[in-house]
Amino acid sequence: MLQASNLSKFYGHTVALHPLNLTVQRGEIYCLLGANGAGKTTTINLFLNFIQPTDGSALVAGIDVVARPEESKAKLAYIPENLMLYPNLSGLENVDYFSALARQRYSRDELTAFLTQAGLQEEAHDKRISTYSKGMRQKVGIAIALAKKAEALLLDEPTSGLDPKASNEFSELLKKMSQRGVATLMATHDLFRAKETGTHLGIMKEGRLVEQLTTDQINHTDLEKLYLKHMN
């Protein structure tokens, strides 16, 4: 569903991403780990076509994101660390607006169902986003992904700043999306959440993918040791 093929990004003589090769199949949750500047966000931004690759390609369902940006973005939903929603609109109105941009129109009952599936309490549906916690806004992001019929999720530190309960709720939502066949690529610093939520792990350092493994290959303690070994 998501494929990086010899994907690289240079800024002059500075290497942001060495040739990267990775694949995320439908239903997989691939967690990219690494320090700030390791290349995680660069990878996400290349799949979103926010920046242009120096070489190689990023594909979404076989669609080159540079050659056919509108087609590729139609299959994606993006949830960054701070999700940009319209603060003066309600959660329901935000889902209605963003799904309409994706050429999907729904009744009020259908919009309510998306928010409920995303775990947002019904009494919050008609309240302004400005009154929402970060965890509630992330749930609206998931509801928008459902409404868009997104086939892949791109997440950049989505649980940063969430309390443990909200972080766990978000992880459970990702697992439900996985069961629907949605492919997820998530950049995160949270080793515990990556191990608990992900199906695959990649450790990045200085723009290189230095480790790839599945979460059932390693326990929490050994993952931390492996991560710290590469950070030294």
Residue pairs with C-beta under 8 A, 6 or more apart in sequence:
1 24
1 25
1 26
1 28
1 60
1 61
1 151
1 152
1 183
2 22
2 23
2 24
2 30
2 47
2 58
2 59
2 60
2 152
2 183
2 185
3 22
3 23
3 24
3 58
3 59
3 62
4 20
4 21
4 22
4 23
4 43
4 46
4 47
4 56
4 57
4 58
4 59
5 21
5 56
5 57
5 58
5 59
6 19
6 20
6 21
6 55
6 56
6 57
7 17
7 19
7 20
7 21
7 43
7 46
7 53
7 55
7 56
7 57
7 58
8 15
8 17
8 18
8 19
8 20
8 53
8 54
8 55
8 56
9 15
9 16
9 17
9 42
9 46
9 51
9 53
9 54
9 207
10 16
10 54
15 206
15 207
16 39
16 42
16 207
17 39
17 42
17 43
17 46
17 207
18 39
18 207
18 208
18 209
19 55
19 56
20 39
20 43
20 56
20 209
21 209
22 30
22 202
22 209
22 212
24 30
24 152
24 183
24 184
24 185
24 200
25 183
26 151
26 181
26 182
26 183
27 178
27 179
27 180
27 181
27 182
27 183
27 199
28 178
28 183
28 184
28 199
28 200
29 174
29 175
29 178
29 184
29 186
29 197
29 198
29 199
29 200
30 183
30 184
30 185
30 186
30 198
30 199
30 200
30 201
30 202
31 186
31 187
31 188
31 194
31 197
31 198
31 200
31 201
31 202
32 40
32 43
32 44
32 185
32 186
32 187
32 188
32 202
32 204
33 40
33 188
33 189
33 191
33 194
33 201
33 202
33 203
33 204
33 227
34 40
34 203
34 204
34 205
35 205
35 231
37 206
38 204
38 205
38 206
38 207
39 204
39 206
39 207
39 208
39 209
40 156
40 187
40 188
40 204
41 156
41 187
42 51
42 207
43 185
43 187
43 204
44 78
44 154
44 155
44 156
44 185
44 187
45 51
46 53
46 58
46 65
47 58
47 60
47 65
47 76
47 154
47 185
48 65
48 73
48 76
48 78
48 154
49 58
49 65
49 66
49 69
49 72
49 73
52 66
53 66
57 64
57 65
57 66
58 64
58 65
58 66
59 65
59 72
60 72
60 75
60 76
60 151
60 152
61 72
61 75
61 151
61 152
63 71
63 72
63 75
64 72
65 72
65 73
74 102
74 148
75 150
75 151
75 152
76 150
76 151
76 152
76 153
76 154
77 141
77 144
77 145
77 148
77 150
77 152
77 153
77 154
78 153
78 154
78 155
78 156
79 138
79 141
79 142
79 145
79 153
79 154
79 155
79 156
79 158
80 155
80 156
80 157
80 158
81 156
81 157
81 158
81 160
81 161
82 134
83 137
83 138
83 140
83 141
85 94
85 129
85 137
85 140
85 141
86 93
86 94
86 97
86 129
87 128
87 129
87 130
88 128
88 129
88 130
89 97
89 128
89 129
90 125
90 126
90 127
90 128
90 129
91 115
91 120
91 124
91 125
91 126
91 127
91 129
91 132
91 136
91 140
91 143
92 108
92 111
92 112
92 115
92 125
92 126
94 129
94 140
94 144
95 111
95 114
95 115
95 140
95 143
95 144
95 147
96 106
96 111
98 144
98 147
98 148
99 105
99 106
99 111
99 144
99 147
99 148
102 147
102 148
102 149
104 147
104 148
104 149
106 114
106 147
111 147
112 122
112 125
114 143
114 144
114 146
114 147
115 122
115 125
115 139
115 140
115 143
116 122
117 143
117 146
117 176
118 139
118 140
118 142
118 143
118 146
118 173
119 139
119 142
119 169
119 172
119 173
120 136
120 139
120 140
120 143
124 132
124 136
129 137
129 140
132 140
133 166
134 161
134 162
134 166
135 162
135 163
135 166
135 167
135 169
135 170
138 158
138 159
138 162
138 166
138 170
139 169
139 170
139 173
141 158
142 173
142 177
145 153
145 177
145 182
150 182
151 181
151 182
151 183
152 182
152 183
152 184
152 185
153 174
153 177
153 182
153 183
153 184
153 185
153 186
154 184
154 185
154 186
155 184
155 185
155 186
155 187
155 188
156 186
156 187
157 187
157 188
157 189
158 170
158 186
158 188
159 166
159 167
159 170
159 171
159 188
159 190
159 193
160 188
160 189
160 190
162 170
167 190
167 193
171 193
171 196
171 197
174 184
174 186
174 197
175 197
177 184
178 184
178 199
186 194
186 197
186 198
188 194
191 220
191 223
191 224
191 227
192 220
194 201
194 215
194 223
195 201
195 215
195 218
195 219
195 220
195 223
198 215
199 214
199 215
200 212
200 213
200 214
200 215
201 211
201 212
201 213
201 214
201 215
201 218
201 223
202 209
202 211
202 212
203 209
203 210
203 211
203 226
203 227
203 230
204 210
205 230
205 231
210 230
211 226
211 230
218 226
